Amino acid sequence: MLYTATWEPTISKLTADGNNVVLADGTGVFLGENPIIARGEYIDKHPEIVQIFINVYKEAVKLLDSDTENYAKTYSDYFGIEENIISLALDNANEPIEINDKDVEDLQKTVDFLKNEDLVANNINVKEYVDFSFGDK
């Protein structure tokens, strides 16, 4: 392979033996990585379920971060990927728990780029779609 654009755990798998190198990883380029998205209508009708989901997600991230070795073993067995690859992938993972104004600003830049390139048809104001109310509860 000459080059590829991919994500974890493939990045860790490709670089684990030292034969491949990450040329660029997006550090400092994109802040709003992997946002959690739900329909506004669902959030309005079921805010308590959304809050439960956010709280469970936060707890899952804490558990994953506190026992990466055990989770690497579990994921390795389940997915059939070497444990050291899973461990590397988990170390490289970014599980954002909260979104902030800088994330929203960055997501807006992405939307503006997509609109300028005619890859999306509508103008979108990201701020109108972000709900900060589920953060620290």
SEKOL-459468 format. One record per residue (C-alpha): residue in three letters; x, y, z. Coordinates in steps of 0.02 Angstrom, whole numbers, plus 50000, padded with zeros to 5 digits. Layout:
BEGIN
ALAXYZ;...
//
This chain:
BEGIN
MET500005000050000;LEU500675017249955;TYR499485027550063;THR497775026950143;ALA496545037350241;THR495775027450382;TRP495345026950568;GLU495615016050721;PRO495955001650744;THR496625000850566;ILE497875014850602;SER498635005150746;LYS498634988950646;LEU499544997150501;THR500845005850609;ALA501154992550745;ASP502594984150654;GLY503465000550612;ASN503344998050424;ASN502025011650402;VAL501975029250472;VAL500555041350508;LEU500895056550400;ALA499495067350469;ASP498215063550602;GLY497135079050607;THR497865085650769;GLY497395103850782;VAL496355102750624;PHE494685096150683;LEU494035098050860;GLY492255091350852;GLU492765073450827;ASN491385060350834;PRO489975071150900;ILE488465062150971;ILE486935067050870;ALA485075064450901;ARG483515071050818;GLY482845086850900;GLU481105079450902;TYR481725064351000;ILE482695075351122;ASP481145086051152;LYS480035070851183;HIS481275060551285;PRO482545071851374;GLU482685059551519;ILE483215045451401;VAL484475056851317;GLN485195061551487;ILE485305043151536;PHE486225039551373;ILE487465053851402;ASN487765048351582;VAL488035030151531;TYR489195035651390;LYS490225045851513;GLU490335031051631;ALA490835019351489;VAL492245031151439;LYS492855031851620;LEU492815012851633;LEU493705010751468;ASP495055023051518;SER495275015251690;ASP495484997251629;THR496114998351450;GLU497104982151466;ASN495564971851511;TYR494504979851376;ALA495894976951248;LYS495834958351291;THR493934957851281;TYR493874967251115;SER495284956651048;ASP494334940651084;TYR492704947551016;PHE493354955650856;GLY494794943750821;ILE496094957650818;GLU497744956050909;GLU497674962751087;ASN499154974551062;ILE498274982350911;ILE496684985151012;SER497704992351154;LEU498575004551035;ALA496905009250957;LEU496135012651128;ASP497635023251177;ASN497375033451018;ALA495495034851036;ASN494655051351074;GLU492995049051161;PRO492345066751179;ILE491135068251323;GLU490655086451307;ILE490575098751165;ASN491115116751188;ASP491075133051091;LYS492725129351004;ASP492025112650943;VAL490475121350877;GLU491555134350790;ASP492595120550711;LEU491055110850655;GLN490395126950576;LYS492005128550476;THR491735110950411;VAL489935114850363;ASP490485130850276;PHE491825121450180;LEU490575108150124;LYS489355121750069;ASN490705131449974;GLU491185115449884;ASP489365112049839;LEU489395095949939;VAL487885101250042;ALA486415111149976;ASN485845120850130;ASN486655133950238;ILE486735127150415;ASN487075136550576;VAL487815123250689;LYS487425133350846;GLU485575130950810;TYR485795112050825;VAL486925110550978;ASP486135107251147;PHE487315110551293;SER485995106451423;PHE486475088051440;GLY488275091351492;ASP488635089951678;LYS487095081851754;
//
